[in-house]
Amino acid sequence: MASVLELDDIQHFLLTRPRALAARYGFLSFRDPAQGRGWLSGIVDQVGRGSLASSGSFDSRWVTVAFTWNGLRALGVEDGSLATFPEEFRQGMTHRAAILGDTGANHPDRWVGGLASSDLHAIVILFASDVAERERCVREHQQYAAQFPGVEALSTLDLEATPPLDYAHDHFGYRDRMSQPEIEGMGIEPTPGSGAALKPGEFFLGYPDENGETGPLPQPEILSRNGSFLAYRRMDEHVGAFRDFLRANGETPEEQELVAAKLMGRWRSGAPLVLAPQKDDPQLAADPQRNNNFDYGKMDPHGYAVPLGAHIRRMNPRDTAVNMNRRRIIRRGGTYGPPLPEGAAEDGVERGIAAFVGCASLIRQYEFAQNVWVNDPRFHELGNERDPIIGAHDGSYDMTIPKRPIKKKIKGLPAFTTVTGGAYFFLPGIRALRFLAEGAAASQRESTENISEKEQPSSCS
């Protein structure tokens, strides 16, 4: 029997994508617990709920709010409660750097925007239909937040869809949002090849998972139920270096496109190589009833279409891995920075992807994928390879492209991406947000402050 999702209490973030072409991520620090909770009390009503998203009533100006472990502590959550959260969340992403492959150029010491600081306490995400609306929402939120000088913005990141806007894609030109799991109870039929809808306990705390178990909840239950964990990654994309690599390994534009497809496992249009091994097929790419309807074990066991080390084969091994339903994740995010014009050399401007992985277990879902699928050189017994797109590269790893009669091995793969920030956040339910905010009201009553007299935020805050 399917679980009944408490959609009124679940933030919309992992349930649906906002119809937004622009966003701002704000990274906050709570210098004063009472003011942090006071700020939150005026934000709660603007947080998008799953019930509205499921009914089709959607507002691109909805807000998403999540907290680090240090953020929960800064808001005054008691030590006994904090100790019940999983160890990897308590430690934070910076202390898991060795597990995640964040070494060398990717090391947290090099991260920007205060993301490696223990003073990072929260993220607030403002969505907007376009840049003009985002700027208006930002101004209104800044006006509201100015009432709480104890809430400091460590940094912000503006995101915009990368043109052309026909479909979502990254700065390398790869079509995004091609393969996502559906959640049982949402009434959405998975597309062919995407697998059955997964139990909500794989993504939200307090529900049965694929093993039929409801894991232990951090305490008190009102704080954790209907919440999720988020792994945030900010990755610069080195577009000039990527294009140079394609030119060095393909004599013609057609050969260069094939090399790009082999790295990803899909043509840049999104057409999967398993179904279109020789030539791009944009119509296939645009058809959700076909563009995920393939496997590897029967259709491409040796990787002649999709190399064994290609990005999509690592991140979703499909029928060639065990226990796959316990490893699935929900991805959200977008692009930042201006596109690099075709033919232009690398210009040093920051551009890339700022993405979130949503799950119920950081260690079982996100960290496993990052440690084993992305960065283990022995994945599929390859020996000396990492994910060619998002793996940690220093020029010492290779890429094998199976081919008859002789396979092609590209030696010394360069780094196409660099991690420039990251954090582990907890995405609470609506009741949990109110639970935290009510503590602020109590604290401020004790200090004779009255937050009810403060200006409330507009619908953009």
ZAKOLKOL-122176 format. One record per residue (C-alpha): residue number from 1; x, y, z. Coordinates in pm, whole numbers. Layout:
BEGIN
[rec NUM, [X, Y, Z]]
...
END
This chain:
BEGIN
[rec 1, [0, 0, 0]]
[rec 2, [137, 341, -95]]
[rec 3, [222, 584, 182]]
[rec 4, [15, 901, 205]]
[rec 5, [250, 1195, 172]]
[rec 6, [185, 1485, 408]]
[rec 7, [216, 1736, 127]]
[rec 8, [105, 2030, 343]]
[rec 9, [419, 1976, 549]]
[rec 10, [678, 1905, 277]]
[rec 11, [867, 2184, 106]]
[rec 12, [803, 2177, -268]]
[rec 13, [1172, 2179, -363]]
[rec 14, [1215, 1804, -425]]
[rec 15, [859, 1743, -543]]
[rec 16, [847, 1972, -845]]
[rec 17, [1066, 2208, -1041]]
[rec 18, [976, 2577, -1031]]
[rec 19, [886, 2732, -1363]]
[rec 20, [1169, 2977, -1321]]
[rec 21, [1446, 3102, -1548]]
[rec 22, [1631, 3283, -1272]]
[rec 23, [1714, 3231, -905]]
[rec 24, [1930, 3358, -623]]
[rec 25, [2096, 3145, -358]]
[rec 26, [2161, 3335, -37]]
[rec 27, [2404, 3184, 216]]
[rec 28, [2334, 3310, 567]]
[rec 29, [2492, 3320, 909]]
[rec 30, [2292, 3370, 1230]]
[rec 31, [2501, 3593, 1455]]
[rec 32, [2209, 3623, 1699]]
[rec 33, [1979, 3322, 1759]]
[rec 34, [1673, 3532, 1843]]
[rec 35, [1708, 3742, 1531]]
[rec 36, [1771, 3434, 1319]]
[rec 37, [1447, 3284, 1442]]
[rec 38, [1270, 3614, 1405]]
[rec 39, [1380, 3631, 1042]]
[rec 40, [1256, 3274, 990]]
[rec 41, [916, 3349, 1145]]
[rec 42, [843, 3598, 869]]
[rec 43, [966, 3367, 594]]
[rec 44, [768, 3050, 670]]
[rec 45, [447, 3155, 498]]
[rec 46, [639, 3218, 175]]
[rec 47, [789, 2869, 162]]
[rec 48, [637, 2661, -118]]
[rec 49, [444, 2352, -5]]
[rec 50, [408, 2021, -180]]
[rec 51, [27, 2037, -160]]
[rec 52, [12, 2347, -376]]
[rec 53, [265, 2208, -621]]
[rec 54, [71, 1882, -659]]
[rec 55, [-254, 2071, -724]]
[rec 56, [-100, 2267, -1009]]
[rec 57, [-109, 2593, -815]]
[rec 58, [247, 2711, -853]]
[rec 59, [421, 3039, -783]]
[rec 60, [774, 3081, -916]]
[rec 61, [839, 3322, -627]]
[rec 62, [816, 3049, -364]]
[rec 63, [1107, 3036, -122]]
[rec 64, [1310, 2734, -12]]
[rec 65, [1492, 2737, 323]]
[rec 66, [1741, 2480, 456]]
[rec 67, [1996, 2468, 739]]
[rec 68, [2338, 2324, 813]]
[rec 69, [2394, 2136, 1138]]
[rec 70, [2577, 2442, 1267]]
[rec 71, [2278, 2647, 1160]]
[rec 72, [2038, 2440, 1367]]
[rec 73, [2272, 2483, 1661]]
[rec 74, [2297, 2857, 1600]]
[rec 75, [1917, 2879, 1615]]
[rec 76, [1923, 2722, 1960]]
[rec 77, [1836, 2358, 1891]]
[rec 78, [1942, 2164, 2199]]
[rec 79, [2257, 1952, 2203]]
[rec 80, [2065, 1634, 2275]]
[rec 81, [1857, 1685, 1963]]
[rec 82, [2155, 1780, 1748]]
[rec 83, [2331, 1459, 1849]]
[rec 84, [2052, 1250, 1694]]
[rec 85, [2129, 1368, 1340]]
[rec 86, [2347, 1142, 1124]]
[rec 87, [2722, 1173, 1167]]
[rec 88, [2793, 1283, 811]]
[rec 89, [2548, 1573, 847]]
[rec 90, [2693, 1671, 1184]]
[rec 91, [3044, 1673, 1039]]
[rec 92, [2949, 1871, 730]]
[rec 93, [3077, 1843, 375]]
[rec 94, [3415, 2004, 443]]
[rec 95, [3507, 1729, 689]]
[rec 96, [3405, 1462, 434]]
[rec 97, [3641, 1598, 167]]
[rec 98, [3856, 1284, 144]]
[rec 99, [3548, 1064, 99]]
[rec 100, [3403, 1294, -167]]
[rec 101, [3726, 1336, -362]]
[rec 102, [3754, 1705, -274]]
[rec 103, [4132, 1722, -290]]
[rec 104, [4380, 1934, -481]]
[rec 105, [4204, 2208, -678]]
[rec 106, [3870, 2091, -532]]
[rec 107, [3978, 2116, -167]]
[rec 108, [3751, 2318, 68]]
[rec 109, [4044, 2550, 141]]
[rec 110, [3988, 2687, -210]]
[rec 111, [3610, 2725, -186]]
[rec 112, [3445, 3062, -232]]
[rec 113, [3159, 3252, -70]]
[rec 114, [3219, 3133, 287]]
[rec 115, [3085, 2787, 200]]
[rec 116, [3367, 2612, 386]]
[rec 117, [3310, 2817, 701]]
[rec 118, [3144, 2682, 1013]]
[rec 119, [2958, 3015, 1011]]
[rec 120, [2750, 2894, 716]]
[rec 121, [2411, 2834, 878]]
[rec 122, [2139, 2845, 614]]
[rec 123, [2051, 2883, 251]]
[rec 124, [1747, 3071, 122]]
[rec 125, [1657, 3019, -243]]
[rec 126, [1451, 3278, -429]]
[rec 127, [1302, 3163, -760]]
[rec 128, [1176, 3399, -1029]]
[rec 129, [1028, 3376, -1376]]
[rec 130, [1300, 3602, -1516]]
[rec 131, [1590, 3822, -1413]]
[rec 132, [1376, 4134, -1366]]
[rec 133, [1144, 3954, -1126]]
[rec 134, [1441, 3807, -941]]
[rec 135, [1591, 4151, -888]]
[rec 136, [1260, 4282, -756]]
[rec 137, [1225, 3987, -520]]
[rec 138, [1583, 4030, -401]]
[rec 139, [1523, 4398, -319]]
[rec 140, [1209, 4317, -125]]
[rec 141, [1379, 4039, 69]]
[rec 142, [1676, 4263, 147]]
[rec 143, [1438, 4529, 279]]
[rec 144, [1277, 4269, 505]]
[rec 145, [1607, 4116, 618]]
[rec 146, [1747, 4459, 708]]
[rec 147, [1530, 4444, 1022]]
[rec 148, [1748, 4160, 1148]]
[rec 149, [2111, 4279, 1159]]
[rec 150, [2197, 3955, 1341]]
[rec 151, [2131, 3766, 1017]]
[rec 152, [2434, 3813, 792]]
[rec 153, [2461, 3725, 424]]
[rec 154, [2794, 3549, 375]]
[rec 155, [2750, 3544, -2]]
[rec 156, [2496, 3515, -281]]
[rec 157, [2490, 3340, -617]]
[rec 158, [2269, 3446, -906]]
[rec 159, [2156, 3180, -1151]]
[rec 160, [2008, 3216, -1497]]
[rec 161, [1906, 2964, -1761]]
[rec 162, [2175, 2932, -2028]]
[rec 163, [2057, 3029, -2379]]
[rec 164, [1921, 2907, -2608]]
[rec 165, [1619, 2842, -2383]]
[rec 166, [1462, 2556, -2583]]
[rec 167, [1554, 2314, -2303]]
[rec 168, [1767, 2314, -1989]]
[rec 169, [2136, 2254, -2050]]
[rec 170, [2472, 2324, -1891]]
[rec 171, [2754, 2542, -2024]]
[rec 172, [2907, 2245, -2207]]
[rec 173, [2583, 2220, -2404]]
[rec 174, [2456, 1892, -2254]]
[rec 175, [2081, 1868, -2212]]
[rec 176, [1989, 1843, -1843]]
[rec 177, [1699, 1692, -1645]]
[rec 178, [1688, 1373, -1848]]
[rec 179, [1649, 1108, -1580]]
[rec 180, [1484, 1159, -1242]]
[rec 181, [1305, 912, -1014]]
[rec 182, [935, 952, -942]]
[rec 183, [800, 928, -589]]
[rec 184, [525, 685, -497]]
[rec 185, [212, 867, -386]]
[rec 186, [256, 1167, -615]]
[rec 187, [40, 1015, -888]]
[rec 188, [302, 1063, -1161]]
[rec 189, [359, 773, -1398]]
[rec 190, [732, 713, -1456]]
[rec 191, [843, 737, -1817]]
[rec 192, [950, 412, -1990]]
[rec 193, [1290, 297, -1872]]
[rec 194, [1291, 520, -1562]]
[rec 195, [1194, 242, -1323]]
[rec 196, [899, 220, -1088]]
[rec 197, [810, 508, -859]]
[rec 198, [1018, 484, -542]]
[rec 199, [897, 473, -182]]
[rec 200, [893, 821, -27]]
[rec 201, [1123, 706, 252]]
[rec 202, [1410, 720, 3]]
[rec 203, [1377, 1099, 1]]
[rec 204, [1169, 1213, 300]]
[rec 205, [1218, 1121, 666]]
[rec 206, [937, 942, 844]]
[rec 207, [816, 714, 561]]
[rec 208, [887, 352, 462]]
[rec 209, [1178, 311, 222]]
[rec 210, [1236, 50, -48]]
[rec 211, [1312, -207, 224]]
[rec 212, [979, -134, 390]]
[rec 213, [1155, 25, 687]]
[rec 214, [1114, 366, 846]]
[rec 215, [1455, 467, 973]]
[rec 216, [1519, 640, 1304]]
[rec 217, [1419, 1004, 1307]]
[rec 218, [1634, 1280, 1453]]
[rec 219, [1459, 1416, 1760]]
[rec 220, [1222, 1571, 1828]]
[rec 221, [1010, 1421, 1553]]
[rec 222, [845, 1754, 1474]]
[rec 223, [1188, 1882, 1366]]
[rec 224, [1276, 1596, 1132]]
[rec 225, [957, 1439, 995]]
[rec 226, [894, 1528, 630]]
[rec 227, [1244, 1667, 601]]
[rec 228, [1521, 1573, 359]]
[rec 229, [1897, 1610, 337]]
[rec 230, [2055, 1817, 61]]
[rec 231, [2409, 1799, -73]]
[rec 232, [2495, 2128, -241]]
[rec 233, [2774, 2149, -499]]
[rec 234, [2900, 2452, -686]]
[rec 235, [3113, 2345, -982]]
[rec 236, [3291, 2572, -1227]]
[rec 237, [3279, 2438, -1584]]
[rec 238, [3593, 2495, -1791]]
[rec 239, [3424, 2537, -2126]]
[rec 240, [3731, 2652, -2316]]
[rec 241, [3934, 2354, -2197]]
[rec 242, [3646, 2121, -2284]]
[rec 243, [3626, 2254, -2639]]
[rec 244, [4004, 2232, -2677]]
[rec 245, [3987, 1869, -2568]]
[rec 246, [3720, 1787, -2825]]
[rec 247, [3925, 1947, -3102]]
[rec 248, [4235, 1757, -2994]]
[rec 249, [4051, 1424, -3004]]
[rec 250, [3827, 1474, -3309]]
[rec 251, [3942, 1583, -3653]]
[rec 252, [3598, 1693, -3773]]
[rec 253, [3301, 1858, -3599]]
[rec 254, [3116, 1524, -3628]]
[rec 255, [3401, 1338, -3459]]
[rec 256, [3417, 1601, -3186]]
[rec 257, [3045, 1563, -3117]]
[rec 258, [3090, 1188, -3090]]
[rec 259, [3373, 1231, -2838]]
[rec 260, [3149, 1464, -2634]]
[rec 261, [2872, 1204, -2649]]
[rec 262, [3106, 926, -2537]]
[rec 263, [3212, 1125, -2229]]
[rec 264, [2851, 1177, -2125]]
[rec 265, [2674, 871, -2264]]
[rec 266, [2426, 1095, -2449]]
[rec 267, [2457, 1331, -2740]]
[rec 268, [2447, 1691, -2629]]
[rec 269, [2085, 1701, -2748]]
[rec 270, [2007, 1438, -2482]]
[rec 271, [1964, 1143, -2720]]
[rec 272, [2110, 830, -2550]]
[rec 273, [2393, 655, -2729]]
[rec 274, [2237, 316, -2653]]
[rec 275, [1949, 409, -2884]]
[rec 276, [2139, 637, -3124]]
[rec 277, [2497, 505, -3129]]
[rec 278, [2615, 652, -3460]]
[rec 279, [2427, 976, -3513]]
[rec 280, [2246, 1234, -3301]]
[rec 281, [1867, 1214, -3294]]
[rec 282, [1714, 1535, -3153]]
[rec 283, [1361, 1400, -3195]]
[rec 284, [1448, 1102, -2977]]
[rec 285, [1607, 1336, -2723]]
[rec 286, [1289, 1543, -2696]]
[rec 287, [1058, 1242, -2651]]
[rec 288, [1022, 1148, -2280]]
[rec 289, [849, 825, -2381]]
[rec 290, [1167, 709, -2555]]
[rec 291, [1473, 897, -2430]]
[rec 292, [1515, 685, -2114]]
[rec 293, [1383, 354, -2244]]
[rec 294, [1705, 153, -2246]]
[rec 295, [1925, -67, -2030]]
[rec 296, [2293, -161, -2032]]
[rec 297, [2300, -530, -1940]]
[rec 298, [2113, -651, -2246]]
[rec 299, [2149, -364, -2492]]
[rec 300, [2510, -254, -2436]]
[rec 301, [2692, -492, -2200]]
[rec 302, [3044, -413, -2327]]
[rec 303, [3005, -39, -2362]]
[rec 304, [3037, -13, -2739]]
[rec 305, [2761, 249, -2735]]
[rec 306, [2800, 404, -2388]]
[rec 307, [3154, 353, -2250]]
[rec 308, [3161, 179, -1913]]
[rec 309, [3308, 492, -1754]]
[rec 310, [3077, 749, -1916]]
[rec 311, [2902, 994, -1687]]
[rec 312, [2543, 865, -1714]]
[rec 313, [2656, 502, -1684]]
[rec 314, [2831, 586, -1359]]
[rec 315, [2559, 802, -1208]]
[rec 316, [2281, 557, -1296]]
[rec 317, [2416, 208, -1377]]
[rec 318, [2056, 88, -1422]]
[rec 319, [2042, -291, -1455]]
[rec 320, [2419, -339, -1415]]
[rec 321, [2427, -253, -1043]]
[rec 322, [2260, -407, -740]]
[rec 323, [2033, -232, -492]]
[rec 324, [1980, 58, -732]]
[rec 325, [1653, 169, -572]]
[rec 326, [1843, 247, -250]]
[rec 327, [2092, 470, -436]]
[rec 328, [1862, 697, -637]]
[rec 329, [1873, 1073, -579]]
[rec 330, [1672, 1378, -682]]
[rec 331, [1869, 1655, -851]]
[rec 332, [1789, 2023, -857]]
[rec 333, [1986, 2330, -958]]
[rec 334, [2084, 2552, -1245]]
[rec 335, [2362, 2738, -1422]]
[rec 336, [2549, 3050, -1320]]
[rec 337, [2775, 3281, -1514]]
[rec 338, [2759, 3400, -1876]]
[rec 339, [2791, 3152, -2162]]
[rec 340, [3129, 3137, -2338]]
[rec 341, [3075, 3232, -2705]]
[rec 342, [3160, 2969, -2962]]
[rec 343, [3520, 3004, -3077]]
[rec 344, [3621, 3212, -2776]]
[rec 345, [3919, 3112, -2563]]
[rec 346, [3885, 3037, -2193]]
[rec 347, [3832, 3380, -2035]]
[rec 348, [3864, 3305, -1663]]
[rec 349, [3504, 3410, -1591]]
[rec 350, [3324, 3194, -1335]]
[rec 351, [3050, 2984, -1495]]
[rec 352, [2912, 2646, -1404]]
[rec 353, [2645, 2450, -1225]]
[rec 354, [2513, 2503, -872]]
[rec 355, [2321, 2186, -793]]
[rec 356, [2154, 2000, -509]]
[rec 357, [2118, 1629, -445]]
[rec 358, [1812, 1545, -233]]
[rec 359, [1787, 1222, -37]]
[rec 360, [1702, 1063, 298]]
[rec 361, [2056, 938, 361]]
[rec 362, [2363, 1137, 260]]
[rec 363, [2598, 847, 324]]
[rec 364, [2396, 576, 148]]
[rec 365, [2285, 780, -151]]
[rec 366, [2499, 1086, -218]]
[rec 367, [2832, 988, -64]]
[rec 368, [2816, 638, -211]]
[rec 369, [2762, 780, -560]]
[rec 370, [3041, 1034, -519]]
[rec 371, [3292, 794, -366]]
[rec 372, [3221, 477, -564]]
[rec 373, [3053, 574, -890]]
[rec 374, [3220, 909, -958]]
[rec 375, [3572, 878, -822]]
[rec 376, [3661, 510, -780]]
[rec 377, [3913, 436, -1060]]
[rec 378, [3816, 67, -1043]]
[rec 379, [3448, 125, -1127]]
[rec 380, [3340, -153, -1368]]
[rec 381, [3699, -284, -1327]]
[rec 382, [3830, -2, -1547]]
[rec 383, [4147, 36, -1343]]
[rec 384, [4245, 402, -1383]]
[rec 385, [3938, 609, -1467]]
[rec 386, [3704, 852, -1298]]
[rec 387, [3384, 1018, -1410]]
[rec 388, [3506, 1218, -1712]]
[rec 389, [3274, 1514, -1643]]
[rec 390, [3251, 1559, -1264]]
[rec 391, [3528, 1333, -1134]]
[rec 392, [3829, 1472, -949]]
[rec 393, [4094, 1494, -1222]]
[rec 394, [4457, 1598, -1212]]
[rec 395, [4575, 1470, -1550]]
[rec 396, [4663, 1120, -1429]]
[rec 397, [4339, 936, -1518]]
[rec 398, [4224, 795, -1849]]
[rec 399, [3908, 738, -2053]]
[rec 400, [3847, 415, -2244]]
[rec 401, [3616, 415, -2546]]
[rec 402, [3542, 56, -2653]]
[rec 403, [3563, 14, -3027]]
[rec 404, [3606, -269, -3274]]
[rec 405, [3864, -388, -3357]]
[rec 406, [4078, -177, -3121]]
[rec 407, [3950, 26, -2828]]
[rec 408, [4046, 391, -2795]]
[rec 409, [4213, 503, -2474]]
[rec 410, [4250, 873, -2401]]
[rec 411, [4538, 923, -2160]]
[rec 412, [4565, 1201, -1903]]
[rec 413, [4210, 1335, -1900]]
[rec 414, [4206, 1702, -1792]]
[rec 415, [3968, 1848, -1535]]
[rec 416, [3659, 1990, -1702]]
[rec 417, [3505, 2096, -1370]]
[rec 418, [3631, 2227, -1036]]
[rec 419, [3435, 2221, -711]]
[rec 420, [3433, 2574, -570]]
[rec 421, [3184, 2523, -288]]
[rec 422, [2953, 2283, -115]]
[rec 423, [2760, 2207, 202]]
[rec 424, [2522, 1963, 365]]
[rec 425, [2182, 2110, 446]]
[rec 426, [1870, 1980, 616]]
[rec 427, [1547, 2075, 438]]
[rec 428, [1284, 2081, 714]]
[rec 429, [909, 2042, 681]]
[rec 430, [678, 2338, 733]]
[rec 431, [591, 2236, 1091]]
[rec 432, [961, 2213, 1166]]
[rec 433, [1016, 2564, 1036]]
[rec 434, [738, 2689, 1264]]
[rec 435, [886, 2491, 1552]]
[rec 436, [1215, 2672, 1504]]
[rec 437, [1047, 3009, 1461]]
[rec 438, [832, 2971, 1773]]
[rec 439, [1150, 2940, 1973]]
[rec 440, [1243, 3284, 1840]]
[rec 441, [919, 3433, 1966]]
[rec 442, [981, 3289, 2311]]
[rec 443, [1339, 3417, 2316]]
[rec 444, [1233, 3761, 2211]]
[rec 445, [955, 3776, 2467]]
[rec 446, [1213, 3697, 2732]]
[rec 447, [1426, 3985, 2605]]
[rec 448, [1117, 4214, 2582]]
[rec 449, [1144, 4231, 2202]]
[rec 450, [825, 4196, 2001]]
[rec 451, [879, 4054, 1653]]
[rec 452, [510, 4093, 1570]]
[rec 453, [572, 4465, 1529]]
[rec 454, [837, 4406, 1268]]
[rec 455, [756, 4449, 901]]
[rec 456, [653, 4125, 736]]
[rec 457, [807, 4020, 403]]
[rec 458, [631, 4049, 70]]
[rec 459, [540, 3747, -139]]
[rec 460, [890, 3746, -291]]
[rec 461, [1076, 3711, 39]]
END
